[in-house]
């Protein structure tokens, strides 16, 4: 058995010398107990510097557009679009129509005439470049003719210089500002009818209910009445308060009488004695006298 053990030991793998492994190029080093050399490493790239804080980053300041950013082509598009609204506004004006339905028309007409004024004011050369377009467009040509005829009626001559043409469009602009005011008061008259009885007197029960319930619509309407009774009073002082033809301002007087009483009642409910007294005084003055200035 001993011989058998000795014979088996001949097959002990630990006793065999490891020959060179042709598939392993580092076999010799492994056999000699040498460590495998580390492959050369590439130098690490330098780390980029940290980004600056957001607050330190320089950004270009946002720039608002100025009149220099506009050019004749842009002005031409706007003029042709607005001129039709100016013509429609003039038709309503000559008819004496300042109903609430005309408010949006007059507002667009005012924007259009303001555009003509701005073009002349900021750069007369641009207006000169647009003259060919104005002469070729029937609406633009009519708008210019209306403005220049108004100037001629006032001064007896056609506007020639840019300053005279500018004055003509400024007068045209003023005409539409007055039209917007009248149509705006008419719109406030329409709102007022919600709080009146069939007889035309104030529906105090409805106003009281709206006040106690905290109605948002009622609060908005009250602010509208405060704004427009002041506007109506200014129109009466200037003597240009005829909203409906033939009434010579009677309609605006009635508006002030009824609106001032509503506001008097509103401020009485809210406990503001000072404002209630003020609108009560306005109501009595306009109720006793037909206030008008020719």
DAVEN-V409686 format. One record per residue. N is the residue number from 1. RES is the residue in one small letter. SS is DSSP state (H for helix, E for strand, C for the rest). OMEGA is omega as a letter, one per 30 degrees, with the letter a starting at -180 (NA if undefined). D_FIRST is the distance of its C-alpha to the first C-alpha in whole Angstrom. Layout:
N;RES;SS;OMEGA;D_FIRST
N;RES;SS;OMEGA;D_FIRST
//
This chain:
1;x;C;l;0
2;x;H;l;4
3;x;H;l;5
4;x;H;l;5
5;x;H;a;6
6;x;H;l;8
7;x;H;a;9
8;x;H;a;10
9;x;H;l;12
10;x;C;a;14
11;x;C;l;16
12;x;C;a;17
13;x;H;a;20
14;x;H;a;21
15;x;H;a;20
16;x;C;l;23
17;x;C;a;26
18;x;C;l;29
19;x;C;a;31
20;x;C;l;35
21;x;C;a;36
22;x;C;l;39
23;x;C;a;40
24;x;C;a;40
25;x;C;a;42
26;x;C;a;41
27;x;H;a;38
28;x;H;a;38
29;x;H;l;40
30;x;H;a;37
31;x;H;a;34
32;x;C;l;37
33;x;C;l;37
34;x;C;l;40
35;x;C;l;42
36;x;C;a;44
37;x;C;l;48
38;x;C;l;50
39;x;C;a;52
40;x;C;l;56
41;x;C;l;58
42;x;C;l;61
43;x;C;a;64
44;x;C;l;65
45;x;C;a;68
46;x;C;a;71
47;x;C;l;71
48;x;C;l;75
49;x;C;l;78
50;x;C;l;78
51;x;C;l;81
52;x;C;l;84
53;x;C;a;85
54;x;H;a;87
55;x;H;a;90
56;x;H;a;90
57;x;C;a;90
58;x;C;l;93
59;x;C;l;94
60;x;C;l;98
61;x;C;l;100
62;x;C;a;101
63;x;C;l;105
64;x;C;l;107
65;x;C;l;109
66;x;C;a;113
67;x;H;l;116
68;x;H;a;115
69;x;H;l;112
70;x;C;l;114
71;x;C;a;115
72;x;H;l;118
73;x;H;l;116
74;x;H;l;115
75;x;H;a;118
76;x;H;l;119
77;x;H;a;117
78;x;H;a;118
79;x;H;a;122
80;x;H;l;122
81;x;H;a;120
82;x;H;a;122
83;x;H;l;125
84;x;H;l;125
85;x;H;l;125
86;x;H;l;128
87;x;H;l;130
88;x;H;l;129
89;x;H;l;130
90;x;H;l;133
91;x;H;l;134
92;x;H;a;133
93;x;H;a;135
94;x;H;l;138
95;x;C;a;138
96;x;C;a;138
97;x;C;l;135
98;x;C;l;133
99;x;C;a;131
100;x;H;a;128
101;x;H;a;127
102;x;H;a;128
103;x;H;a;126
104;x;H;l;123
105;x;H;a;125
106;x;H;l;127
107;x;H;l;123
108;x;H;l;122
109;x;H;l;126
110;x;H;l;126
111;x;H;a;122
112;x;H;a;123
113;x;H;l;127
114;x;H;l;125
115;x;H;l;122
116;x;H;a;126
117;x;H;a;127
118;x;H;l;123
119;x;H;l;123
120;x;H;a;127
121;x;H;a;126
122;x;H;a;123
123;x;C;l;123
124;x;H;l;127
125;x;H;l;125
126;x;H;l;123
127;x;H;l;126
128;x;H;l;127
129;x;H;a;124
130;x;H;a;124
131;x;H;l;128
132;x;H;l;127
133;x;H;a;125
134;x;H;a;128
135;x;H;a;130
136;x;H;a;128
137;x;C;a;127
138;x;H;l;130
139;x;H;l;129
140;x;H;l;128
141;x;H;l;131
142;x;H;l;133
143;x;H;l;131
144;x;H;a;133
145;x;H;l;136
146;x;H;a;136
147;x;H;a;135
148;x;H;l;138
149;x;H;l;141
150;x;H;l;140
151;x;H;a;140
152;x;H;l;143
153;x;H;a;145
154;x;H;a;145
155;x;H;l;145
156;x;C;l;148
157;x;C;l;145
158;x;C;l;142
159;x;C;a;139
160;x;C;a;139
161;x;C;l;137
162;x;H;l;133
163;x;H;l;134
164;x;H;l;137
165;x;H;l;134
166;x;H;l;132
167;x;H;l;135
168;x;H;a;135
169;x;H;l;132
170;x;H;l;132
171;x;H;l;135
172;x;H;l;133
173;x;H;l;130
174;x;H;l;132
175;x;H;a;134
176;x;H;l;131
177;x;H;l;130
178;x;H;l;133
179;x;H;l;132
180;x;H;l;128
181;x;H;a;130
182;x;H;l;132
183;x;H;l;130
184;x;H;l;127
185;x;H;l;130
186;x;H;l;131
187;x;H;l;127
188;x;H;l;127
189;x;H;l;130
190;x;H;l;128
191;x;H;a;126
192;x;H;a;129
193;x;H;l;130
194;x;H;a;127
195;x;H;l;128
196;x;E;l;132
197;x;C;l;134
198;x;C;l;136
199;x;C;a;139
200;x;C;l;137
201;x;C;a;137
202;x;E;l;134
203;x;C;a;131
204;x;H;l;131
205;x;H;a;129
206;x;H;l;126
207;x;H;l;126
208;x;H;l;125
209;x;H;l;123
210;x;H;a;121
211;x;H;a;121
212;x;H;l;120
213;x;H;l;117
214;x;C;a;116
215;x;C;l;116
216;x;H;l;115
217;x;H;l;117
218;x;H;l;120
219;x;H;l;119
220;x;H;l;118
221;x;H;l;122
222;x;H;l;123
223;x;H;l;122
224;x;H;a;123
225;x;H;l;127
226;x;H;a;127
227;x;H;a;126
228;x;H;l;129
229;x;H;l;131
230;x;H;l;131
231;x;H;l;131
232;x;H;l;134
233;x;H;l;136
234;x;H;l;136
235;x;H;l;137
236;x;H;a;140
237;x;H;a;141
238;x;H;l;140
239;x;C;l;143
240;x;C;a;140
241;x;C;l;139
242;x;C;l;140
243;x;C;l;137
244;x;C;a;139
245;x;C;l;142
246;x;C;a;146
247;x;C;l;144
248;x;C;l;145
249;x;C;l;142
250;x;H;a;143
251;x;H;a;140
252;x;H;l;138
253;x;H;l;140
254;x;H;l;139
255;x;H;a;136
256;x;H;a;136
257;x;H;a;138
258;x;H;l;136
259;x;H;a;132
260;x;H;l;134
261;x;H;l;135
262;x;H;a;131
263;x;H;l;130
264;x;H;a;132
265;x;H;l;131
266;x;H;a;127
267;x;H;l;128
268;x;H;l;130
269;x;H;a;127
270;x;H;l;124
271;x;C;l;127
272;x;C;a;128
273;x;H;a;131
274;x;H;a;132
275;x;H;l;131
276;x;H;l;132
277;x;H;a;136
278;x;H;a;135
279;x;H;l;135
280;x;H;l;137
281;x;H;l;140
282;x;H;a;139
283;x;H;a;139
284;x;H;a;143
285;x;H;a;144
286;x;H;l;143
287;x;H;a;144
288;x;H;a;147
289;x;C;l;148
290;x;C;a;147
291;x;C;l;145
292;x;C;l;145
293;x;C;a;146
294;x;C;NA;148
//
